[in-house]
Amino acid sequence: MSKEKQNFYFISGTQVTDLTQNNPNNFKFGAGGDAFRVYVDENNQVNQFVSKPLNLKKNPLKNVIQVASGYCHYLILTEDGKAYGVGSSTNGTLGNNTQINKMKAGEFLFFKENNLKIRKIHAGVFQSYFITTDNKFYACGTNDVHQLGTLDSTQNQKTPLLVTETEIREVWSGNYAYTVYYEELESGKIIGSGRVTPKHPYILTEDSRFKDKEVVDIAGGASTYLFLVRTKKGTQEVYFSQSQAYPKLWNQLSGLKIRTIKMNCHNCVLTTEDNKVIASESTGNSYKVLDNLVKLPNTQRWEVVCHAWDSVVFPVESSNSLGEDFKNVYENQILVDLQLPKTKLKVHTTWVQCRFRNPIQKISQLFQDLDFETCDELIGWAYGLIAEAGLSQNSTSFLNSIQIDPKTTLQDDLLRLSLDEETKNFNLLVKIADEDENNEYEKDQDEDEDEDDIEEIPVHKFVLFARSGLFQEMFQNITEQSNSVQDYSGKAIESIEIFIKFLYTNTLELTADDDPQIVVEDLSDAIEYYKLNEKSSLTSELDKIKKQFNL
């Protein structure tokens, strides 16, 4: 995401980003500049009304990289690590030892006077939270029930307070939330503090419900919290806690691939990987799939922002399926096998070595000397989450120091990886069909396969699973040590080899020996059969072949 050219706007207090045209993470409003505000009415029906964003207010601060909103105050973070506040200063939310409301953004003087730089900001209903570049956790505002994360004190804080001496990786709250959760950097322990925790303090990661599970995200409202977790098998679960009760599994969401969880005061809005929007008021008991109730513009993905009583849903545009596939495989931690220093999420050894063009041992050593934010930014670049234009000077300097052009794209390195036979660590097994079978293959698990009829296609395991939902499902039924899966599609071996190359390059390349008619017939249903991203370029590539050979 570019930090230099983006502008920040507000709709009902929520922050919306309008990115540059050439940015792969670009998203805009809906048709005609519409925003879709989602709400649940008195009959528990999900509705929406269109709000023309005519009163967008451009933030006057330059180089803004993050905005957070509470109930009636806003926090703003600029690229130079400075934090600003504007709006209501209830019980000290704006710091600076003042109760005076501000109509113009003012810098938090405490951090300036103590020479502290901020890397992340969060806001509760009447709280302000800050993580410094050296991973220290500060907070100010209302603290009558430990909402600032303090273990002992319940005194309101009009000046930012160091909550704990322990280094912190992440903080979660909500703009109408009376509770805060924060994660310790080294131990990974997540601690909850405030009005709606079962006890004080509540150590979420020591709760038996979350044993051997990874907490991916947390969203908070006035009296409800949502927890998105990932199991060891890679499946997702959503838990909810209401008032001071312990979290419960939200059974109705079982089997759904949840992408994001968001909450306003009482309602939650979730998005799924198959582009559904789910809204619920009675959390854990009922939910409504938005797509089935109101007519929204055709889109590939939705983004949700929440503030106080409102949720605003935006259609998202992205450049192509390749970036989304790698974003998905990284964020959902599919087939990851290595945790680099100073990063929470694990990575794929093969891909990191390819992108940084060094042995993994050397990359790990180099990362030891980088700060937390630069490490995360470089991994985001490696997986296509951050474009070259959005890299900080530290990240650009690091890439230049190991002789890598920051403009190198995923496609560039995937093409190079496809030619690297030595690092291919997986085999796709394909049964060679007899000519009289007319390319049809019936799978009989009781019949022993003739090894002479099976051909192996070497691939990189994580590329196969990143690009294909079918192979992701297969992986759940094999052991981590397995080094092969079988293709049961019945397609010609030549067509499958061309398809595998497509997974690397996003192009279909035929040789003089390939029969274009057979390739087109075999791959015409590949998007559906192999469960590719809906925006896969395979269809357009097949159209090119049809046109070229008059098929």
N, C-alpha and C positions, 0 to 999 in steps of 0.2 A: 504494500500500500504506500503510495507516494506521500511523503510527509511535507513536501514542498509546495504542491499545487492544489491540495484539497481545501475546500471551504466547509465550515460547519454551520448548520442551520438548526432552528428549533421548531418543532410542531408540538403544541401542548406541552412544552417543557422537555420533549425528548430530542436527543441529538440525532441528526440525519446527515450522512456524508454524501456529497455530490462530487464524484471523482472525475479525473480527466478522461477524455475520450479514449486515449490510447492505453489506459491502464487495464490489465487483465482482470482486476478485481472490481471493475466499474459497475455501479448500479445506479438506476435513476428512479424517478417516480413512475407511476403507471401512465397509461395513455392520457394525454392531455395534461400531464402534471398532477394527476390525482393521487391522493393518499387514501388508503382504505382503513378506516377506523373500525375495529371489531369490538363488539360488546355483547353481553348476555342480558336479555331483557327479563321482565318479571315472570315470564312463563318458562324461563330456563331455555329459551331459544336463542341460538347464535344469529346475530344480525350484523349488518354493516351499513354505514352510510359514507358517501364520498365527500371528502373535505378538500376543497381547493386550497392549496397552501399559498394563499395570497399574501400572508403577513409574515413570510419568512424573514428572519432577522439575521443578517450576516454578522458573525462575530468579528469585532475590530482587531483582535489580537492576531499577530502573524505567527506562522509556523506552529499552529495548534496541532497536537498529535492525539489528544484525548479530551473528551467532555463527559462529566458525570452529573446526573441530576438527582437531587433529593426531592422532598415534598415542595419546598419553596426556595431552594437555593441551588446554585450550580457551581461546580468546580471545573477549572480549565487547566490543562497542562500543556506547556509549550516545549518545543524541541530542546531548548537549553536547560530543561530540568526545573523550570520555575512553575509554581502553582499559584493560581488566582481563584478568587471567590467573588460571587455576585448574588444578590438577592437578600433573603431574610437571614439574619444572624442569630436566630433563636438559640439561646443558651451557649453561644460561642461557635456556631457552625462555620463562621468566616474567620475564626481565629483572631489574632492581633488584639486579644483581650478587650473585645468590644461587643456591644449589643446593638450597634447601629447598623441598620439595613443599608445595603449598597446597591445603587442603580447602575454603577459602572464597575467593571471588574478591577479588583485591587489585589496586589500580590500578598501572599502570606509572608509577613515580615520575619516570623520566627525562623523559617528555613533560610531566608536571606542572611539574617544576622548570624546564624550558626553555620553558614557555608555548606548547607545541605542541598543536594540535588534530588529531585523526585523522578521516579521512573513510572509510577502508576498511581492513579487516584480512583477512589470509590466514594459513593455517597449513600447514607441511610436516610431515613425520614428527617431526622434532625441531627445527623452526624456527618463528619467528614473524615475520610480515611486516606492515608498516604503511605506508600512504600518508597523508601529512598533508594538511590543507586547502590548503596551498600547493604540493601535488603533489611533495613530497620523499619519497624511498623509504628507510625504515629497516628493519633486520632484526637479529635476535639468535638465538642457539642454536648448534647444531652446524654446523661450516663446514669439515670436513676435506677436502672436494672442491669447494669454492666453492659450496655449496648456498645461501648467503646472497646470492649474486649478485656477490660481490667478484671483481675481475679478478686481483688479486695475492695477497692474504692468504688463508691457510687456517686461521687461528686462530679457535677458538670464541669467540663473543661473549656475555658475560653481561650486557651493557648494550646497548640498541639502537644500532646503528651506521648512519651515513649511508652508504648503498651507493654513490650517485653524486650528483654535483652537478646532473645533468640532471633536469628535471622529468619525472615519470612519470605516465602515464595509468592503466595497469592492471598487475596482477601475477597470474600463474597458478602454482599449485603443486597439491599434493594431500595428503590426510591420511596417505598412506603414501608420499609422493614424496620423492626425494633430489635433486630438480632444481627450479629456479625459472626462469620466463620473465617478463620485464617489458618493457613497451612505453613508449618515449619519447613524450612528449606532442607535441612539435613535429614531429619527423621521422617518427613512426610506425614507427620501427625497433624490432623485437622481438628481444631478446637472451636466449639461453639459457645457464644456468650450473649445473653440478652433475655428478652421476655419470653420467647417461644421455644426455648430449649428444655429438654426433659429434666435436666439438673444443671447446676453451675459448679465448675465448668463442665461442659459436655464434650467428651473426646469422641468424635464421630468415628474415627478410624479404629477405635477399640471396641466399638459396638459389634456384637456377634453377627448382626445382620449384614455388616459390611466386611466380614472376614474374607480375606483373599480376593477382594474386589477393589477396583480402582475408581475413585470418585473423579468423574470427568468434569462435572459442572454443578453449581448450586444456584438456585434462584429463590428469592424471598419476597413475601408479601407482608401484610399486616399481621396475620396470625397463622400463615401457612408457609412452609418451606418445601421446595422440591430438590431431590438429589438424583442426578443422572449418573449411573455407575456402569462399569464394564466388568464382566466376569472373566475368569481365566480363559474360558472358551471363546471370548470375543463377543459374546452376546451382550445386549444392553438391558438394563432394568431401570425403572423410575420409582423412587420411593417418595412418600410425602409425610410430613408431620404437621399436625394442627394443634394450636395452642401449646401445651407443654407435654404432649404425648410423644412417645417414641416413634420413629419413622415406620411406616407400613408400606409394603409393596403395592404399587398401583397395578392391580391384576389386569385391568382392562387394556393396558398398554402392552401386555405380554405379546411378544412376537413382532412388534413394530420397531422399525429402525429409527429411533428418535435422533434428530440432528441437533436441535437446540431447545432449551427450556427457558421461558421468560415468565415473569409475574408482574402484575400491577398490584393494587391494593388487595383485591379479593379473587381476581380471575387469573388463570394461567393460559398461556398460548404456547403451543409446541409446534415445531416443524419436523417433518420426517424426511428420510433420504429419498422417498419416492414422491416428494413434492406435495404432500398434504399439509394442511394447517389444522391443528386440533385446538379447540378452545373449550374450557371447562370452568364452571363456577363451583360445582359441587365436587371438589377434587377427590378422586378415588372412587366415586360412585357412578359418575356419568361423564361423558364427554361428547362433543359434537365435532364431526369432521367438516370443516368449513366449506370445502369444495362441493359438498353434497347439498348445501343449504342456500348458498348465495352464489350468484354468477359473478365470477372474478375473471379478469383478463387471462388469456392463455399465457402461461409462463413456465419456465423450467424450475424455478426455485423462489421461495419466499424468505424475506428477512423480517424480523419482528423487533420493534422497540416498544418499551412500556414506560409509562409515567403515571404515578398516582392512580387515577381511575381509568386511564385509557390504555389501549394497545393499538399500535399502528402497524399495519402489514404492508410491505413493499415488495413488488416483483423485482427479482434480481436477474441481471444479465451477466453472463460470464463468457469468456472468449471461446473456449472449446472444452470438450470432454476430458482432454488429457490433463489439464490443470486440476479439474474437479476430481479425477480419479486418484491423482497423487495426494491431493488434499485429504481425500477420504481415507486412503490407506494409511496415512500418517496420523490423522486425528483419531481414527478408530483403532490405531495400534495393531493393524493386521500384519502378522508374520514378522513383527519386529524382533530383533535379537541382540541389541546392544544399547546400553544407556551411556551417553557421553557425559563428561563432567559438566555440572552447572545447568543441566537441562532436566526437566521432569519426565518428558515423554521419551520413550525409547525410539531407536532409529533402525534402519536396515543397513547392515554393514556393507553389503554389495553396492547400494546406491550412494551411500555417503563416500565410500572410497572412489566411486566413479565421479561424483560431482566435485570432490576436493582433490582428486587425482594424487592421492598419497595413501600409503598403508594406514590401516585404521589405528595402529599403535601411535604413529606420528601425529595423526589428526587429534587423538585423545590428548596427547601431550601439549599440542598447540592450544587446544581449548582450555587447558588448565590455567593459562595465562590471561584469558579474556574475562571480561565482566559478564555478569548474568544476562543482561539485555542483549549484548552483542552475540553471545552464544545462541540465544533463542532466535535472533534475527537471521543469523547465518543458516540455521536449520530451516527456518521458514523459506529462505531463498532456495535452499537445496531442493525443497519439495514444491516450489512454485507458488508458495503462499505470498511471497513478497517479491515484487519486481525490482529490477536493477535500480530504477529511479527512486525507490523507497528505502534503499540501504543507507545507513548512517555512514559517516566518514570512517568510523572504527571498522565497520564491516568491509567497506570498500578497500581500506588499507590492508586488512588481513588477506583478502582475496588476491590483491596485487602482490603481497609478500610471498605468496606461494605460486605466483605466476599464473593466475586464473583471471580471465576477463569477466568482470561482473555481468556483462551483457550476454554471457553464455546461457542459452535457454535449455529447458527440459528436453526439447526435441533434439537439440545439438548433442547432448550427452546420451540420450536414448539411442540415437543412431550409432554413436560410438560404442555403446554397450552391446548393441545387437551384433556387432562384429567381433566382440571379445569372447571367443569360444572357451578360453581357459577359465573364466569366472562363472560360466553357466553351471548351475548347481542342482538342476532338476530336469526330469524327463517327462514329456507328454507321450504316452503310449498310444499308438494308432494301429488298429487292425487293418491290414491290407485286404480289401474286399476282392473276391473273385469276379472275373468279368461277367459271369452269368448271374451275378447278384444284382446287377444294375444299380450298383452303388448303395444298396440297402444292406444294413447290418442289424441283425437281431441279437440282442444281448441275451446269453443264456448263462447264468451264474453257476449252474450245475455242470456245465460242460467245460472240460479243461481246454485252455487256449493252446494252440500250437505256437511255440515260441518263434517259429519261422515266419508266422503270419503277423507278427507284431514288429512295428518299427518305432524307434525312439527318436523324438525330436528334442534336442537339448534346448533348454530355456533358462532364464533367470526366474527363480521361483516367485519372487515378490512382484515382478512385472506381470506374470501370468495372473496372479491373484488381484493385483491392483486394477487391472483393466476389465476383468470378467467376474460378474457376480456368480456365475455358475461354478467357477473354480473356487471362489471363496466359500461357497456352500460345501463343495467337496472336501475342502481342507478341514472343516469341522468334524468330518467323519474319518480322518486319517491321523496317525500319530505325527508329532512334530519331527520325528526322525525320518519319516517317509521321504523318499526322493523321487517319487513318480506318482502320476495319476493317469487314468485311462480316458481317452476320448471315445464316447459312445455315439457320436453324431452320425457315423456311417458315411462321412464325406470323404472324397478322394484325398490321398495323402498329399498330393501336390497342392490342393486347395487349402488344406490345413496349414501347410508350410507357409503359403502366401499369407494366410490369416495371422499366423504367429508373427510374421514380419510386420504386418500391419499394426499389431499391438505395440510394437516398438516405435514405428515411424509415422503412423496415422495415414499412410499411403499404401495403395495396392500396386505392387510391382510385378509384372508378368515377364517371363522370359520367352524366347522364341519357341521353346518346347511346351509351353503351357497352352492348354485349350481354353480360350476365353469363355466359350459357351459353358463349359463344365464349371469354371470358376464362378461365373455369375449365378448359375443354378445352385451350386453348393453353398454360396455365401449370401444368397438372397434373404435367408431367414436367420443369419448369424447374430444380428443385434438382439433378436428375441431369444434365440436358443442359448447363446452364451451370456445373456443378460448383461449386455454392454450399456454404458451410459446412453441415455436417450439422445444426447447431442453428438453421438459418435459420428465421425465423418465417413463411416463405411458406406452409407447409402450414396453419398455424392461420389465416392470413389468408384462404386459399381456403375453409377450412371455414366461416368467418364469412359469406362471400358465399353459399355453398350454403345455409346456414341462413336467411339473410335473404331469398333469392329462391326457397326451397323447391326447390332443384335436386337 
